[in-house]
């Protein structure tokens, strides 16, 4: 294999690696966006659970079923 052939093979491999890195960068950016959405939803759920946990019903607030 001549030096020119080796150089061409290396350039071809480099082109594929550059394409792969670009594709992986796109995936990471997309996943980062999804992660931020999930974090926002988790924060909302945590706040909702905390709000519901702080709202305790007193015995007078509880309605008895009609058969009592």
VMD Tcl script that builds the backbone (N, CA, C; Angstrom):
set m [mol new atoms 204]
animate dup $m
set s [atomselect $m all]
$s set {name element resname resid chain x y z} {
  {N N UNK 1 A 0.852 -1.161 0.000}
  {CA C UNK 1 A 0.000 0.000 0.000}
  {C C UNK 1 A 0.912 1.242 0.000}
  {N N UNK 2 A 0.673 2.112 -0.917}
  {CA C UNK 2 A 1.513 3.300 -1.042}
  {C C UNK 2 A 1.098 4.352 -0.015}
  {N N UNK 3 A 1.951 5.327 0.152}
  {CA C UNK 3 A 1.656 6.417 1.081}
  {C C UNK 3 A 0.412 7.186 0.654}
  {N N UNK 4 A 0.211 7.331 -0.653}
  {CA C UNK 4 A -0.981 8.032 -1.135}
  {C C UNK 4 A -2.254 7.278 -0.768}
  {N N UNK 5 A -2.212 5.937 -0.906}
  {CA C UNK 5 A -3.372 5.124 -0.538}
  {C C UNK 5 A -3.650 5.210 0.963}
  {N N UNK 6 A -2.585 5.162 1.746}
  {CA C UNK 6 A -2.757 5.258 3.198}
  {C C UNK 6 A -3.327 6.624 3.593}
  {N N UNK 7 A -2.810 7.648 2.933}
  {CA C UNK 7 A -3.306 8.999 3.225}
  {C C UNK 7 A -4.776 9.117 2.853}
  {N N UNK 8 A -5.177 8.566 1.726}
  {CA C UNK 8 A -6.571 8.613 1.294}
  {C C UNK 8 A -7.463 7.856 2.279}
  {N N UNK 9 A -7.024 6.689 2.730}
  {CA C UNK 9 A -7.785 5.907 3.706}
  {C C UNK 9 A -7.959 6.678 5.015}
  {N N UNK 10 A -6.896 7.339 5.447}
  {CA C UNK 10 A -6.973 8.134 6.671}
  {C C UNK 10 A -7.931 9.313 6.505}
  {N N UNK 11 A -7.910 9.950 5.349}
  {CA C UNK 11 A -8.814 11.070 5.099}
  {C C UNK 11 A -10.274 10.598 5.068}
  {N N UNK 12 A -10.502 9.425 4.503}
  {CA C UNK 12 A -11.861 8.864 4.468}
  {C C UNK 12 A -12.331 8.559 5.893}
  {N N UNK 13 A -11.458 7.931 6.676}
  {CA C UNK 13 A -11.814 7.613 8.058}
  {C C UNK 13 A -12.064 8.885 8.856}
  {N N UNK 14 A -11.248 9.903 8.631}
  {CA C UNK 14 A -11.423 11.160 9.328}
  {C C UNK 14 A -12.770 11.797 8.973}
  {N N UNK 15 A -13.146 11.710 7.722}
  {CA C UNK 15 A -14.437 12.269 7.306}
  {C C UNK 15 A -15.584 11.562 8.021}
  {N N UNK 16 A -15.506 10.238 8.147}
  {CA C UNK 16 A -16.545 9.494 8.858}
  {C C UNK 16 A -16.570 9.856 10.339}
  {N N UNK 17 A -15.392 10.016 10.932}
  {CA C UNK 17 A -15.323 10.374 12.352}
  {C C UNK 17 A -15.909 11.767 12.571}
  {N N UNK 18 A -15.601 12.705 11.678}
  {CA C UNK 18 A -16.168 14.051 11.802}
  {C C UNK 18 A -17.687 14.026 11.682}
  {N N UNK 19 A -18.204 13.220 10.783}
  {CA C UNK 19 A -19.662 13.084 10.621}
  {C C UNK 19 A -20.267 12.481 11.882}
  {N N UNK 20 A -19.619 11.450 12.414}
  {CA C UNK 20 A -20.106 10.801 13.623}
  {C C UNK 20 A -20.131 11.771 14.799}
  {N N UNK 21 A -19.081 12.550 14.953}
  {CA C UNK 21 A -19.016 13.518 16.051}
  {C C UNK 21 A -20.143 14.550 15.902}
  {N N UNK 22 A -20.391 15.003 14.701}
  {CA C UNK 22 A -21.489 15.943 14.470}
  {C C UNK 22 A -22.839 15.335 14.804}
  {N N UNK 23 A -23.045 14.092 14.391}
  {CA C UNK 23 A -24.308 13.403 14.690}
  {C C UNK 23 A -24.489 13.210 16.191}
  {N N UNK 24 A -23.418 12.808 16.872}
  {CA C UNK 24 A -23.502 12.615 18.322}
  {C C UNK 24 A -23.748 13.935 19.041}
  {N N UNK 25 A -23.167 15.013 18.542}
  {CA C UNK 25 A -23.413 16.328 19.121}
  {C C UNK 25 A -24.887 16.706 19.001}
  {N N UNK 26 A -25.482 16.406 17.854}
  {CA C UNK 26 A -26.911 16.681 17.663}
  {C C UNK 26 A -27.764 15.893 18.657}
  {N N UNK 27 A -27.407 14.634 18.857}
  {CA C UNK 27 A -28.159 13.789 19.788}
  {C C UNK 27 A -28.022 14.323 21.214}
  {N N UNK 28 A -26.827 14.731 21.577}
  {CA C UNK 28 A -26.608 15.252 22.931}
  {C C UNK 28 A -27.410 16.527 23.143}
  {N N UNK 29 A -27.433 17.396 22.147}
  {CA C UNK 29 A -28.219 18.631 22.274}
  {C C UNK 29 A -29.711 18.315 22.431}
  {N N UNK 30 A -30.192 17.357 21.650}
  {CA C UNK 30 A -31.606 16.966 21.734}
  {C C UNK 30 A -31.921 16.374 23.109}
  {N N UNK 31 A -31.055 15.493 23.576}
  {CA C UNK 31 A -31.283 14.871 24.880}
  {C C UNK 31 A -31.201 15.895 26.003}
  {N N UNK 32 A -30.349 16.888 25.858}
  {CA C UNK 32 A -30.244 17.941 26.857}
  {C C UNK 32 A -31.562 18.712 26.955}
  {N N UNK 33 A -32.184 18.973 25.799}
  {CA C UNK 33 A -33.481 19.642 25.798}
  {C C UNK 33 A -34.543 18.814 26.485}
  {N N UNK 34 A -34.541 17.508 26.201}
  {CA C UNK 34 A -35.512 16.615 26.851}
  {C C UNK 34 A -35.271 16.561 28.358}
  {N N UNK 35 A -34.010 16.548 28.746}
  {CA C UNK 35 A -33.677 16.497 30.167}
  {C C UNK 35 A -34.189 17.737 30.886}
  {N N UNK 36 A -34.059 18.891 30.267}
  {CA C UNK 36 A -34.560 20.119 30.880}
  {C C UNK 36 A -36.083 20.065 31.032}
  {N N UNK 37 A -36.770 19.513 30.048}
  {CA C UNK 37 A -38.227 19.365 30.142}
  {C C UNK 37 A -38.598 18.457 31.311}
  {N N UNK 38 A -37.893 17.344 31.443}
  {CA C UNK 38 A -38.183 16.391 32.516}
  {C C UNK 38 A -37.889 17.020 33.878}
  {N N UNK 39 A -36.809 17.788 33.957}
  {CA C UNK 39 A -36.505 18.468 35.221}
  {C C UNK 39 A -37.621 19.440 35.604}
  {N N UNK 40 A -38.132 20.157 34.622}
  {CA C UNK 40 A -39.234 21.076 34.893}
  {C C UNK 40 A -40.473 20.353 35.369}
  {N N UNK 41 A -40.791 19.232 34.722}
  {CA C UNK 41 A -41.955 18.446 35.127}
  {C C UNK 41 A -41.757 17.878 36.531}
  {N N UNK 42 A -40.557 17.415 36.829}
  {CA C UNK 42 A -40.277 16.872 38.158}
  {C C UNK 42 A -40.418 17.952 39.223}
  {N N UNK 43 A -39.934 19.145 38.922}
  {CA C UNK 43 A -40.065 20.241 39.872}
  {C C UNK 43 A -41.538 20.551 40.141}
  {N N UNK 44 A -42.337 20.569 39.074}
  {CA C UNK 44 A -43.767 20.826 39.226}
  {C C UNK 44 A -44.432 19.744 40.073}
  {N N UNK 45 A -44.087 18.494 39.821}
  {CA C UNK 45 A -44.666 17.393 40.599}
  {C C UNK 45 A -44.259 17.465 42.069}
  {N N UNK 46 A -42.993 17.790 42.312}
  {CA C UNK 46 A -42.546 17.911 43.701}
  {C C UNK 46 A -43.308 19.018 44.420}
  {N N UNK 47 A -43.489 20.148 43.742}
  {CA C UNK 47 A -44.224 21.250 44.356}
  {C C UNK 47 A -45.667 20.837 44.632}
  {N N UNK 48 A -46.265 20.113 43.704}
  {CA C UNK 48 A -47.648 19.668 43.881}
  {C C UNK 48 A -47.765 18.716 45.072}
  {N N UNK 49 A -46.816 17.788 45.182}
  {CA C UNK 49 A -46.841 16.830 46.300}
  {C C UNK 49 A -46.640 17.564 47.617}
  {N N UNK 50 A -45.722 18.521 47.635}
  {CA C UNK 50 A -45.501 19.288 48.872}
  {C C UNK 50 A -46.737 20.087 49.246}
  {N N UNK 51 A -47.390 20.680 48.254}
  {CA C UNK 51 A -48.610 21.455 48.530}
  {C C UNK 51 A -49.710 20.563 49.079}
  {N N UNK 52 A -49.870 19.383 48.509}
  {CA C UNK 52 A -50.908 18.462 48.978}
  {C C UNK 52 A -50.567 17.921 50.359}
  {N N UNK 53 A -49.291 17.739 50.634}
  {CA C UNK 53 A -48.875 17.247 51.946}
  {C C UNK 53 A -49.109 18.266 53.039}
  {N N UNK 54 A -49.060 19.537 52.680}
  {CA C UNK 54 A -49.267 20.601 53.664}
  {C C UNK 54 A -50.743 20.856 53.931}
  {N N UNK 55 A -51.601 20.354 53.102}
  {CA C UNK 55 A -53.039 20.556 53.271}
  {C C UNK 55 A -53.632 19.356 53.999}
  {N N UNK 56 A -53.658 19.445 55.300}
  {CA C UNK 56 A -54.247 18.352 56.083}
  {C C UNK 56 A -55.667 18.740 56.449}
  {N N UNK 57 A -56.547 17.799 56.345}
  {CA C UNK 57 A -57.967 18.053 56.645}
  {C C UNK 57 A -58.210 17.855 58.134}
  {N N UNK 58 A -58.951 18.764 58.694}
  {CA C UNK 58 A -59.320 18.611 60.095}
  {C C UNK 58 A -60.516 17.659 60.175}
  {N N UNK 59 A -60.750 17.055 61.322}
  {CA C UNK 59 A -61.873 16.111 61.441}
  {C C UNK 59 A -63.224 16.739 61.107}
  {N N UNK 60 A -63.362 18.031 61.318}
  {CA C UNK 60 A -64.645 18.670 61.011}
  {C C UNK 60 A -64.818 18.900 59.515}
  {N N UNK 61 A -63.703 18.882 58.761}
  {CA C UNK 61 A -63.771 19.078 57.311}
  {C C UNK 61 A -64.180 17.808 56.569}
  {N N UNK 62 A -64.049 16.677 57.243}
  {CA C UNK 62 A -64.343 15.407 56.578}
  {C C UNK 62 A -65.849 15.156 56.603}
  {N N UNK 63 A -66.422 14.981 55.460}
  {CA C UNK 63 A -67.860 14.712 55.379}
  {C C UNK 63 A -68.091 13.219 55.530}
  {N N UNK 64 A -69.074 12.913 56.336}
  {CA C UNK 64 A -69.449 11.500 56.515}
  {C C UNK 64 A -70.336 11.063 55.362}
  {N N UNK 65 A -70.211 9.828 54.975}
  {CA C UNK 65 A -71.090 9.328 53.918}
  {C C UNK 65 A -72.540 9.393 54.391}
  {N N UNK 66 A -73.489 9.429 53.457}
  {CA C UNK 66 A -74.911 9.602 53.815}
  {C C UNK 66 A -75.475 8.482 54.694}
  {N N UNK 67 A -74.913 7.303 54.711}
  {CA C UNK 67 A -75.501 6.210 55.479}
  {C C UNK 67 A -75.137 6.276 56.970}
  {N N UNK 68 A -74.370 7.254 57.422}
  {CA C UNK 68 A -74.047 7.374 58.846}
  {C C UNK 68 A -75.072 8.184 59.562}
}
mol reanalyze $m
mol bondsrecalc $m
mol representation Tube
mol addrep $m
